[in-house]
Amino acid sequence: MFQSLARQPWRRTLWLIAGFALLHLLVIGRVELSGDEAHYALYGYYLDWSYFDHPPLVGWLNALVLPFSASEFALRLWPLALGALTALLLYRLVRELFPDEPAWLGLLTVAVYESGVMFELLNMAMLPDTPLLPLALAALLCLQRALQAGSTRHWLGVGLLFGLAGLAKYTAVTLVFTALIALFWSGEGRQLRRPGPWLAMLVALLVISPVLYWNARHDWLSFAYQLGHGAPERAWSAKRFLTAQAGQIIAYGPLLYGFGLVALVAALRSRAPGERLLLALALPVLALFAWSGGYETTLPHWPALGWLALAPLVARWLARHWSARSVRFGAWSGSGYSLLLIAAIHLLILLPVNPFPPGRHPLGDLLGWRASAERAMALRAQMAATPGPEPVLYVGNWSIFSHVAWYARPTPVRVTDSRFDQSDLWYGSPAKGDRGIVVVPEYYWARPATAGYGKFAHCAEPVEVEARIGGIAASRYRLYACDGYGVSP
């Protein structure tokens, strides 16, 4: 196998990256934005220094697209480009960290990365993790050069990239621990007596100053929210931890997850500088979300940076142990799982076939929001022609707010749950006696309080909206015209 990889590894790497990019190009304009994508598209629409739950870079990048197009296809070109950049930086990082290894190790590393199903999803959806990944890899390259040369120029590059990563996602705080671990593992702790690392810290703080400025003006809302994630008021649970790990196995695939843990343990026993630097990037992220996964639900994409850092270690471990039949079986079966799941996702989007019961299509949450929002706006206009408070749109839960708010923009959309978040900053909170149109996806139909319509004194019979695939409803919504918010019926 590795003899075939040895031929033109750089060109093969480019073809591999281009192949996945072309596959994604076939589908990125065919489904509506996910809730997260819509949320960060709204960041670009309502441009600001920062936001309630995340730093601003994802919104700033979307804002560069919106003057030209607000289509799903256009907004997903950024993740497509950033995913390709991540793969290219991964190849370069392997070549620099392991200069004595054959060049095909870089190709194998990129193949391991592309096998991560979650990475393929991030390469089609603009989330804060999408720009974080290439920025963190570029920062690690700069850190490697700073450790070797000790030059102020390289340390300034580290500071700039750390700061840009901080503008992408708060997870970038783990890069501070990466730098400290790398300094002491490499025996370069004495560099802390030189100006380079401290100038890097100053540059990083200057770069993230928009986040600090926004928070200073908003009572440090973001930091309080993130600290609530880090210190929830509940006991640590092994069941929650194992559930989170199961989600990561599904999301990244057994190749990256299973061999990643094996390669991590093997690298801990190694003194190779390149392996230690990758561990310095991976361990803080994986440890953070393994620990927090026992306290609250951890979404699979949160530790993406940690699994990305393990990809080169997996490639090295596989290359060294490929002669073992069990290793080959595990690698091929893990690759088969990833390819089948990636193919299934794309086929579900491409084929006009729906073998699922009404409202049960796996991609149903990516369909029907535009039609629901447009119909809700028409119903709101009808209500506005009658006496009473100015009507707005409502949703019952913050998790579906952005779906409706993006496709109804700039019509105000308010959330009827008790949580204060970005929706309240943009559109205000519901007030007693308010009225409007409540948009309810099917999975909330039987839960009036959670859906929102149960918090009004009176609601008319709902209007239903469907999104169909193959003549069968893939997703269904009910729109309620309601009045008397917070008033007893």
Order of alpha helices (4+ residues) and beta strands (2+ residues): alpha-alpha-alpha-alpha-alpha-alpha-alpha-alpha-alpha-alpha-alpha-alpha-alpha-alpha-alpha-alpha-alpha-alpha-alpha-beta-alpha-beta-alpha-beta-alpha-beta-beta-beta
